[in-house]
Amino acid sequence: MAENQRKAELIADLARARTQISRDVHIVRRDLDFPTRARQAFARHPAIWIGVALVLGLFVARIPLRRKKTVAPRKSAEPMIEKAGMAGVAITALKFAFDIARPALMSWATRRFAQQFDPSAYRDNNRR
């Protein structure tokens, strides 16, 4: 008998706990439903929401924008510009020379790698 009564008490306790948990879950879901809560708050107090939006808009509009700082070039910058121009001409000339010499360089590199990895080719080239 006592055992059956204890089981009934435990079952009732579990039922109460389930009811409490489901109630708490429902409350948490309602509290976390931000879109619905925002709509309800706006419906209840539209003047306050519009006023706050107006004040925030005016505040944001009054924030000064960052101006782009312009720095006047120094007089000593002219020689630097000339040096940069000369460097550009030198790089263009080196690229042109490299483009012309590329086939010869590739042939030389191919022969060197062949000698390095093929011992018979190395012996044949030393006999010449």
C-alpha positions as MATLAB code, in Angstrom:
seq = 'MAENQRKAELIADLARARTQISRDVHIVRRDLDFPTRARQAFARHPAIWIGVALVLGLFVARIPLRRKKTVAPRKSAEPMIEKAGMAGVAITALKFAFDIARPALMSWATRRFAQQFDPSAYRDNNRR';
ca = [
       0.000    0.000    0.000;
       2.664    2.468    0.979;
       4.489    1.624   -2.188;
       1.460    2.423   -4.353;
       0.917    5.670   -2.490;
       4.587    6.627   -3.018;
       4.263    5.848   -6.741;
       1.142    7.994   -6.973;
       2.952   10.881   -5.241;
       5.904   10.580   -7.630;
       3.570   10.507  -10.648;
       1.774   13.593   -9.358;
       5.119   15.352   -8.732;
       6.244   14.531  -12.277;
       2.967   15.840  -13.706;
       3.351   19.104  -11.743;
       6.974   19.445  -12.888;
       5.975   18.879  -16.538;
       3.223   21.474  -16.222;
       5.623   23.981  -14.657;
       8.283   23.350  -17.335;
       5.788   23.735  -20.183;
       4.516   26.974  -18.597;
       8.096   28.280  -18.257;
       8.903   27.345  -21.866;
       5.798   29.186  -23.029;
       6.820   32.293  -21.039;
      10.378   32.203  -22.412;
       9.103   31.828  -25.995;
       6.756   34.767  -25.508;
       9.553   36.890  -24.015;
      11.923   36.065  -26.898;
       9.387   36.867  -29.630;
      10.873   40.295  -30.368;
       8.961   41.132  -33.582;
       5.584   40.575  -31.921;
       6.611   42.463  -28.793;
       7.898   45.396  -30.896;
       4.625   45.552  -32.876;
       2.600   45.507  -29.670;
       4.768   48.204  -28.063;
       4.434   50.407  -31.167;
       0.666   49.849  -31.226;
       0.379   50.841  -27.545;
       2.689   53.911  -27.671;
       3.119   55.138  -31.271;
       3.898   58.758  -30.321;
       6.835   57.738  -28.133;
       8.311   55.490  -30.843;
       7.951   58.166  -33.530;
       9.474   60.775  -31.217;
      12.456   58.578  -30.382;
      12.983   57.816  -34.076;
      12.845   61.548  -34.856;
      15.370   62.424  -32.151;
      17.743   59.641  -33.233;
      17.439   60.729  -36.861;
      18.288   64.317  -35.977;
      21.193   63.187  -33.824;
      22.630   61.009  -36.583;
      22.168   63.794  -39.133;
      24.103   66.221  -36.913;
      27.120   63.953  -36.493;
      29.886   65.573  -38.513;
      31.164   63.503  -41.395;
      34.856   62.803  -41.631;
      36.378   65.017  -44.245;
      39.078   63.647  -46.480;
      42.358   65.215  -45.513;
      44.291   66.610  -48.447;
      47.992   67.004  -47.997;
      49.779   69.466  -50.232;
      52.881   67.915  -51.805;
      56.175   69.188  -50.511;
      58.655   70.904  -52.764;
      61.116   68.057  -52.235;
      58.638   65.625  -53.815;
      59.615   66.601  -57.368;
      62.974   64.740  -57.318;
      61.125   61.697  -55.924;
      58.700   61.857  -58.866;
      61.633   61.972  -61.285;
      63.246   58.980  -59.558;
      59.971   57.062  -59.731;
      59.713   57.855  -63.444;
      63.265   56.643  -64.046;
      62.549   53.456  -62.079;
      59.478   52.821  -64.243;
      61.546   53.249  -67.407;
      64.241   50.907  -66.027;
      61.702   48.210  -65.122;
      60.124   48.458  -68.574;
      63.543   48.099  -70.226;
      64.416   45.065  -68.067;
      61.096   43.419  -68.920;
      61.704   43.998  -72.622;
      65.221   42.521  -72.372;
      63.945   39.527  -70.405;
      61.198   38.876  -72.973;
      63.811   38.804  -75.736;
      66.241   36.606  -73.754;
      63.584   34.192  -72.433;
      63.941   31.502  -75.178;
      67.723   31.344  -74.726;
      67.386   31.221  -70.935;
      64.813   28.415  -71.140;
      67.064   26.392  -73.451;
      70.044   26.835  -71.115;
      67.954   25.933  -68.027;
      66.555   22.834  -69.756;
      70.036   21.610  -70.621;
      71.292   22.227  -67.072;
      68.402   20.287  -65.529;
      68.880   17.437  -68.001;
      72.568   17.245  -67.064;
      71.718   17.341  -63.367;
      69.213   14.488  -63.470;
      70.625   12.336  -66.311;
      74.218   11.189  -65.682;
      74.651    9.870  -69.243;
      73.800   13.301  -70.678;
      76.391   14.801  -68.357;
      79.125   12.464  -69.632;
      78.164   13.146  -73.263;
      78.407   16.921  -72.757;
      81.816   16.682  -71.036;
      83.329   14.790  -73.999;
      82.579   17.626  -76.385;
];
